[in-house]
């Protein structure tokens, strides 16, 4: 997936994929990550 020059908000989940992991994936695809967080959805 090519995300070059796209703005991304990476919202991860505590029991699943974390925000920092999503951030790295998006950046490797060329995205500009403007916000990254890991939340706990209960």
Protein Blocks (a to p, Z undefined) as FASTA:
>chain_A
ZZehiacdddddfklccfklmmmmmmmnopacfbdcddddZZ
